Amino acid sequence: MHPGVPAGQDRFDGTRGLERRCKGSGGAELGCLQVRGRNSGEGQDIVTRVTLRHGESFNSMLKRFRKAVTRGRVLSDVKKKRYHVSKGEKRHRALRKAIVRERKRQRKVRRRIRRGW
């Protein structure tokens, strides 16, 4: 992996599956960023890769990379799988979220009724 970093960890924030170098070119490609994550449905690796365009600054490439990672929901999957959550805890969290959604919906309905919709 990376020198001085324990196996299974990344040099950025300690989460697994994140890498900074593109491997398609043997790691020799300079203007390239990629992140690897697991597809929760099929167990396949998902790779989000951004290559530096001609005349593009590193900051704009980094911005495109962040957007691509956000769109691919890679980091949210990594955060969700960082700790084991039991089925009961998942059900409890889902129930709490449903209660909050329903209360929010009821507040909207009450506001509409008060306004005379």
C-alpha positions in Angstrom: 0.0 0.0 0.0 1.5 3.3 1.1 4.7 3.6 3.0 4.2 4.3 6.7 0.5 3.6 6.6 -0.9 0.4 8.2 -2.5 -2.1 5.8 -6.2 -1.4 5.0 -5.9 2.3 5.8 -5.7 5.3 3.6 -3.3 8.2 4.0 -6.2 10.7 4.1 -8.6 9.9 6.9 -8.1 6.2 7.8 -11.1 4.9 5.8 -10.7 1.8 3.7 -10.8 1.7 0.0 -9.7 5.2 -0.8 -6.6 5.7 -3.0 -5.1 8.8 -4.6 -3.1 7.4 -7.5 -4.7 6.0 -10.7 -3.6 2.4 -11.2 -4.6 2.0 -14.8 -1.3 3.4 -15.9 0.8 1.7 -13.2 0.5 4.8 -11.0 2.7 6.8 -13.3 -0.1 9.1 -14.4 0.4 12.5 -12.7 -2.9 14.3 -13.3 -5.3 11.8 -12.1 -7.4 11.2 -8.9 -9.5 8.2 -8.1 -11.4 6.7 -5.2 -12.5 3.1 -4.8 -15.6 2.0 -3.0 -17.9 -1.0 -2.8 -21.2 -1.3 -4.6 -23.6 -2.2 -1.8 -25.9 -4.2 -4.1 -23.5 -6.5 -6.0 -20.3 -6.4 -4.0 -18.3 -5.0 -7.0 -15.7 -2.3 -6.7 -16.8 1.2 -8.0 -14.0 3.4 -9.2 -14.5 7.1 -9.6 -11.7 8.5 -11.7 -11.0 12.1 -12.9 -8.1 12.9 -15.2 -6.5 16.3 -15.6 -7.7 18.0 -18.8 -5.4 20.1 -21.0 -5.0 23.6 -19.6 -7.0 22.7 -16.4 -5.7 23.7 -13.0 -5.3 21.1 -10.2 -7.9 22.9 -8.1 -10.6 22.6 -10.8 -9.8 19.0 -11.3 -10.1 18.4 -7.5 -13.4 20.2 -7.6 -14.6 17.9 -10.4 -13.4 14.9 -8.4 -15.3 15.9 -5.3 -18.4 16.4 -7.3 -18.0 12.9 -8.9 -17.4 11.3 -5.5 -20.5 13.0 -4.1 -22.6 12.0 -7.1 -21.4 8.4 -6.7 -22.2 8.3 -3.0 -18.9 6.6 -2.3 -18.1 8.4 0.9 -21.6 8.1 2.3 -21.3 4.3 1.8 -17.9 4.2 3.5 -19.3 6.2 6.5 -22.3 3.9 6.7 -20.2 0.8 6.8 -17.5 2.1 9.2 -19.3 0.5 12.1 -21.5 -2.5 12.4 -25.2 -1.6 13.0 -27.5 -4.4 14.0 -30.8 -5.0 12.2 -32.8 -3.8 15.3 -30.8 -0.6 15.4 -31.4 0.0 11.6 -35.1 -0.6 12.1 -35.1 1.8 15.1 -33.4 4.5 13.1 -35.7 4.0 10.2 -38.7 4.3 12.5 -37.4 7.5 14.0 -36.8 9.0 10.6 -40.3 8.1 9.5 -41.7 9.8 12.6 -39.8 13.0 11.9 -41.0 12.9 8.2 -44.6 12.4 9.3 -44.4 15.3 11.8 -42.9 17.5 9.2 -45.7 16.6 6.7 -48.4 17.3 9.4 -46.9 20.7 10.1 -47.1 21.6 6.4 -50.7 20.5 6.2 -51.6 22.5 9.3 -49.9 25.6 7.8 -51.8 25.2 4.6 -55.1 24.9 6.5 -54.4 28.0 8.5 -53.6 29.9 5.3 -56.9 28.8 3.8 -55.6 26.5 1.0 
